[in-house]
Amino acid sequence: MADSIAYPIVGAPLPHEANVYRALRLESFSPEGDPTEAHFIMKKKHRTEEGPSHGICDLIPREHAERLFHPQRIAKLNVSEMVNPSGGQSLSERGVVVIPYRDAKSDEFYKEYAEAHAVLTGYQDLTNKELNEFKRHLASLAKKALEADKSTTNIDPPKT
């Protein structure tokens, strides 16, 4: 019974070789159809549970993730690439991590795949400039993921 669970349940940071799904809201694509920083809302005042939400690929089948997030698109991202931008300082060394995170809200959404929920956190201590660069980096990774995997969705992003 979900009421008997002591929330939140927070796990150790995901290993760098792990992959996660990120849902991309259709209204947040650029006019050219590319993912934007708006897919990665991160504020310095966020609590852990308010970080960008992800699904842990090893714990949720892709087909279920696609149904769960429909009509959004999903991008498969590698944790190491997320927290270690090429040419930049390793953000993981500064505490930016993806952690398993469960609470009543995520359990209700993920249902039988509740253990697959994870959040990005640790970005709260980045400078404003670093945070903006990090958002652009994540949007770029999402774009590459969508280009590499044309089967991520059965719909195209809106063209404006």
C-alpha positions as CSV (number, residue, x, y, z in Angstrom):
1,M,0.0,0.0,0.0
2,A,1.5,3.3,-1.1
3,D,0.4,5.1,2.0
4,S,2.8,3.0,4.1
5,I,5.9,4.1,2.2
6,A,8.1,6.6,3.9
7,Y,8.7,9.3,1.3
8,P,10.8,10.6,-0.2
9,I,13.0,7.7,-1.3
10,V,16.3,9.0,-2.6
11,G,18.9,6.7,-4.1
12,A,22.6,7.0,-4.8
13,P,23.6,8.9,-7.9
14,L,23.2,6.9,-11.2
15,P,26.5,5.6,-12.6
16,H,27.8,7.5,-15.6
17,E,27.2,4.7,-17.9
18,A,23.4,4.8,-17.2
19,N,20.9,6.2,-19.7
20,V,17.7,8.1,-18.9
21,Y,14.7,9.2,-20.9
22,R,13.7,12.8,-20.8
23,A,10.2,13.8,-21.9
24,L,10.2,16.8,-24.2
25,R,7.1,19.0,-24.3
26,L,5.9,19.7,-27.8
27,E,5.3,23.4,-27.1
28,S,9.0,23.9,-26.1
29,F,10.5,23.1,-29.4
30,S,12.1,25.9,-31.5
31,P,10.3,27.0,-34.7
32,E,12.9,24.8,-36.5
33,G,11.7,21.8,-34.5
34,D,14.8,21.6,-32.2
35,P,14.7,21.0,-28.4
36,T,15.3,24.2,-26.4
37,E,16.5,25.0,-22.9
38,A,12.8,25.2,-21.9
39,H,12.9,21.4,-21.7
40,F,15.3,21.7,-18.8
41,I,13.8,24.1,-16.3
42,M,16.3,24.5,-13.5
43,K,16.2,27.2,-10.9
44,K,18.7,27.8,-8.2
45,K,15.9,27.8,-5.6
46,H,14.6,24.3,-6.6
47,R,14.4,21.6,-4.0
48,T,15.6,18.1,-5.1
49,E,12.1,17.0,-6.2
50,E,11.7,20.0,-8.4
51,G,14.7,19.1,-10.7
52,P,14.1,17.9,-14.2
53,S,12.5,14.5,-14.1
54,H,13.8,11.5,-16.0
55,G,13.0,7.8,-16.5
56,I,15.8,5.3,-15.8
57,C,16.1,3.3,-19.1
58,D,17.1,0.0,-17.4
59,L,14.0,0.1,-15.2
60,I,11.3,1.2,-17.7
61,P,10.8,-0.3,-21.2
62,R,11.0,2.3,-24.0
63,E,7.5,1.3,-25.2
64,H,6.0,2.1,-21.8
65,A,7.9,5.3,-21.5
66,E,6.6,6.4,-24.9
67,R,3.0,5.6,-23.8
68,L,3.5,7.3,-20.4
69,F,4.8,10.5,-21.9
70,H,2.6,10.6,-25.0
71,P,2.2,12.9,-26.8
72,Q,5.5,14.3,-25.7
73,R,8.7,13.2,-27.5
74,I,11.3,11.3,-25.5
75,A,15.1,11.6,-25.8
76,K,17.5,8.9,-24.5
77,L,20.4,10.7,-22.7
78,N,23.6,9.3,-21.2
79,V,24.3,10.4,-17.7
80,S,28.0,10.9,-18.3
81,E,27.3,13.2,-21.3
82,M,24.8,15.1,-19.3
83,V,27.0,16.0,-16.3
84,N,30.3,16.1,-18.1
85,P,30.0,18.6,-21.0
86,S,32.8,18.2,-23.5
87,G,35.3,21.0,-23.2
88,G,33.9,22.1,-19.9
89,Q,34.5,21.3,-16.2
90,S,33.0,18.1,-15.0
91,L,29.8,19.1,-13.3
92,S,29.6,15.8,-11.5
93,E,32.7,16.9,-9.6
94,R,30.6,19.9,-8.4
95,G,27.7,17.7,-7.3
96,V,25.5,17.7,-10.4
97,V,24.0,14.2,-10.5
98,V,21.0,12.2,-11.6
99,I,19.5,10.4,-8.6
100,P,16.6,7.9,-8.2
101,Y,13.8,9.8,-6.5
102,R,10.4,8.6,-5.4
103,D,7.5,10.4,-3.8
104,A,3.8,10.0,-3.9
105,K,3.4,12.2,-7.0
106,S,6.0,10.3,-9.0
107,D,4.7,6.9,-7.8
108,E,1.2,7.9,-9.0
109,F,2.5,8.9,-12.4
110,Y,5.0,6.1,-13.0
111,K,2.7,3.4,-11.4
112,E,4.3,0.0,-11.7
113,Y,7.6,1.6,-12.9
114,A,7.8,3.9,-9.9
115,E,11.4,2.8,-9.2
116,A,12.4,4.2,-12.7
117,H,11.9,7.8,-11.7
118,A,15.0,10.0,-11.3
119,V,15.7,13.7,-11.0
120,L,18.6,15.9,-12.0
121,T,19.9,17.8,-9.1
122,G,23.0,19.6,-7.7
123,Y,22.8,22.4,-10.3
124,Q,21.4,24.7,-7.7
125,D,25.0,25.8,-6.8
126,L,26.1,26.7,-10.3
127,T,26.5,30.3,-11.2
128,N,23.8,31.8,-13.4
129,K,26.1,31.7,-16.4
130,E,27.0,28.1,-15.7
131,L,23.4,27.2,-15.3
132,N,22.4,28.7,-18.6
133,E,25.3,27.0,-20.4
134,F,24.2,23.7,-18.8
135,K,20.7,24.1,-20.1
136,R,22.0,24.8,-23.6
137,H,24.2,21.7,-23.3
138,L,21.3,19.5,-22.3
139,A,19.1,20.9,-25.1
140,S,22.0,20.1,-27.6
141,L,22.2,16.5,-26.2
142,A,18.4,16.1,-26.6
143,K,18.7,17.3,-30.2
144,K,21.4,14.8,-31.0
145,A,19.4,12.0,-29.3
146,L,16.4,12.8,-31.4
147,E,18.4,12.9,-34.6
148,A,20.1,9.6,-33.8
149,D,16.8,7.9,-32.9
150,K,14.1,8.8,-35.3
151,S,11.8,6.3,-33.6
152,T,11.5,8.2,-30.4
153,T,7.9,9.2,-31.2
154,N,5.1,8.7,-33.6
155,I,4.5,12.5,-34.0
156,D,6.7,15.4,-35.1
157,P,7.2,18.6,-33.1
158,P,5.1,21.5,-34.2
159,K,6.4,23.8,-36.8
160,T,5.5,27.5,-36.2
